[in-house]
Amino acid sequence: MLEKCTICPHKCGINRNKNIGRCKSGKEVKIALYSIHKFEEPCISGENGSGTIFFSNCNMNCIYCQNYEISQLGKGKEISIEKLAEIMLKQQEKGVENINLVTPTSYALHIIEAIKIAKQNGLKIPIVYNTNGYENVETLKLLDGLVDIYLPDLKYFDNELGKKYSKVDNYFEIATKAIKEMYRQVGQPVLDENGIMKKGLMIRHLILPNNIENSKQILKWLKDNFDNNVYVSIMAQYFPTYKAKETSDLNRKLTQKEYEEVEQYLYDLELENGYIQELGEHEEEYVPKWDI
């Protein structure tokens, strides 16, 4: 399948055994970090933390990406599928709540094989597929039964914003179809007695400055299509980084007024399940140091 890659919606058809695709990924898995992460949503991190594996490169080009050093600049190290499986098992040995695959899309085929190997060698904890939402339904179907928790972004209601900020076409239609497939696979969130998610769908949305109507439209779509059957995580951690620093409508953090407007709309819709991040001051400090 890598010989004519159609893993993601770009379907660039490149032979990744010889070249790199639109996502800058080639034939090998490339990761930038694996770590215990305690700053995900409480039902993901819990007390013991989430066993994150950060993959290098991305099929989107978000000009405000907080992980741009790995997603856009490609920092990281190539590893084998067997090594990826070994890392999953190492994370489990540390007592983490789950294996959290961050920006996994380009390596979906590699990940499938790594999960199979890891499970054969004793991997038992849930697999989290932590994605930007720009996914092919056909690829997601290959993950059916291997992924326990889907954690997609739903970034844009307005496709023009997807083009402007992330250089992708038809983001909303593609992401919403993908999210419906994720829901078909894993359904409503299932939490254990400690409030840790074992299975299900949680949809994230990052509020962008000067784009409050986009956030409202996203929330309205979630209410209309899922009501309270999934968890919704509204993130207020935006800070200008990478190319957003030179972009007039993105070169500042959220204002208190913008935050409160989205928060009030969330309550007006009566979306009950999930989280809204507090408006902080030092979000930059939570970006990992990329060192494997």
DRENBARO-753360 format. One record per residue (C-alpha): residue in one letter; x, y, z. Coordinates in pm, whole numbers, plus 32768, in hexadecimal, padded with zeros to 4 digits. Layout:
<pts>
AXYZ...
</pts>
This chain:
<pts>
M800080008000L812B80E88031E818780BF7EC1K806681A27E62C8008824D7FA5T7E9B82A87FDDI7EA1828A8157C7E2383ED8194P7D2684C980D9H7E3685698002K7E5C84197F50C7FA084987EB9G7FF183427E25I816683617E67N823F822B7E87R82AC82547FEFN83A381367FD1K8472821E7EF6N83FD83817F40I834A844D8048G81DD84A88023R811885EA8050C813685AB81C7K82B4859281AES82A584298229G8361830E8181K836B819781AEE83E481918317V833381F98456K83C0833D84E2I838683A98649A83FA84D6870FL83AD846F8875Y830B836C8950S82B583D58AB0I81BD83CC8BCEH80CF84F08B9AK7FFD856B8CBEF7F5986978C17E7E5885F18B36E7CE985F48B9CP7CB885538CF5C7C0D841E8C64I7D3D83E48B83S7E6084398C69G7DCC83CD8DB5E7EC083AE8ED6N7FC582E38E1DG7FDC83AD8CDDS7FAB83598B6FG80BB829A8AB7T80ED838A8996I81AB833F8858F81DA84798785F820184328611S82C5851A852CN822C85C383F9C80BD860983B5N7FC2860B8298M7F55876A82FAN802488A982F8C7F8C89728413I803E8AC08429Y7FFD8ACD85A1C8066896885FAQ80F4895C8759N81B9882586FBY823A88BB85B4E83A0884A85F0I833386E385BCS81F6870884ECQ8277880883F2L83F288058413G840A868B8435K84E0866F856DG84F6850685E0K859583B385A9E8539829484C3I84F08149856ES84797FEF8508I83197F68853BE83AB7E718635K84457F9086FAL82F6804586FDA82537F0E8790E836A7EFC8893I832C806788F6M81B9801D8929L82157F018A16K83137FDD8ACCQ820680E28B04Q811C7FD98B90E822D7F668C81K823980C88D0CG80CE80A88D7AV803381A38C8CE7EBC81A88C50N7ED381798AD7I7FAD818E899FN7F6E82E68908L7FD082FD8797V7FFA846F8748T7FE284DD85D9P7FDF83728560T7F318399840ES805C83768324Y80CA823983D4A7F79818C83F9L7FF08054833FH812D80398410I80638070854EI7F737F5484F7E80967E6084E0A813D7EE8861BI7FFC7EC486E6K7FD67D5B8671I813C7D0C86DAA81157DBE8828K7FCD7D088874Q806F7BBB8827N81757C16892CG80867C7F8A3EL80047DDE89F0K7EB57E008AA2I7E777F728AE4P7D9A804689FDI7E1F80DD88BAV7DCF82508886Y7DD482D68720N7E19844B8751T7DE284EF85FEN7DA6863C854FG7C6685A884BCY7CD785BB8351E7CB184458318N7C4283558209V7B1A827E826FE7BB7815D81ACT7CF381728280L7C2E818D83C4K7B78804B836DL7CC97F998370L7CEE800984DCD7B9C7F7C8544G7BCA7E998672L7D2E7F1386B7V7CE180748733D7C1B80958878I7C03820F8897Y7BF2830D877FL7C60846D87DAP7C30853F869DD7C3B86B6866FL7B1D876285C2K7BCC88A48565Y7B018959845DF7994897B83FBD79F98A7182EBN7ACA89C181E1E7B6B8B0B8181L7C0F8B1082D8G7C9689B58293K7D368A338153K7DB68B7481F0Y7E448AE78331S7E93897A82DDK7EB0895C8160V7DA4884F8144D7C6788378074N7B0A87D980EAY7B7787B28253F7A1C87B582ECE797F86B08208I7AAC85C98220A7AD985E9839AT796A85BD83ECK795084828316A7A8683FE83C5I79F8844F851DK78B4839884CEE79808266846CM7A42828085B3Y78FA82898672R787D815985B3Q79B1809B8625V79CD80F98794G7880819C87F2Q7836825E892FP7946828B8A36V796E816F8B2EL7A1881D58C74D7A9380F58D8DE7A5181298EFFN7B6F82278F0FG7AE682FA8DF2I7BE782828CF4M7B6C82548B90K7B9480F28B13K7ADA811789CCG7A2182208905L7A3583678849M7A9D84BD88CDI7AA685E287DAR7B9287058811H7B6E88678793L7C70897C87BBI7BDF8ADC87D1L7C9B8BC886E8P7CA68D418722N7BC78E0C863AN7B0E8CCE85D8I7A038CA586E2E78EC8C6785E6N79B28B3E8562S79B88AAA86C1K78438AE186EDQ77F48A3585A4I78CB890C8608L781B88EE8757K76C6890986B1W772287F185C0L7794871686E1K764F8755879BD757C87098667N763985CD860CF76A285358759D75E185F08868N7680856A89A9N76ED84198920V785D84798906Y794D854889D3V79A886A28953S7AEC874989BAI7B0188C1897CM7C66893B8987A7CC88AA189DBQ7E418A6989D6Y7E828B238891F7FB78BFE8884P805D8C91874DT81808BC186D6Y82258B588590K81978C218468A806C8C9F8530K814E8DA185D2E81528E5A8484T7FDE8E26843CS7F088F4F84A6D7DD28E8C850FL7E948D8385D2N7FB38E45866FR7F1B8E5B87CCK7E808D7D88D3L7D0C8D668915T7C6A8E8489CFQ7B978E498B04K7A688EC28A3EE7AA28DC58926Y7ACC8CAE8A22E79938D098AE2E78C58D2189A2V79208BBD893EE78F28B418AA1Q77968BD98AB4Y77368B458964L77A689F089DFY76BB8A128B07D75A18A988A2DL75B9895D8956E75AE88878A91L76D087B18A22E770886FC8B69N782286028B34G798A86728B21Y7A74878B8B79I7AC088F78B3CQ7C2289678B86E7C578A928C65L7CEE8BC18BBEG7E5A8BB48C27E7F8A8C958C13H80B68BB38BDBE80478AB68AD5E819F8ABB8A30E822E8A008B5BY816388C78B08V8201888C89B2P82E0875989D6K8456875C899FW848F8685886AD859C859088CDI8582841788A3
</pts>
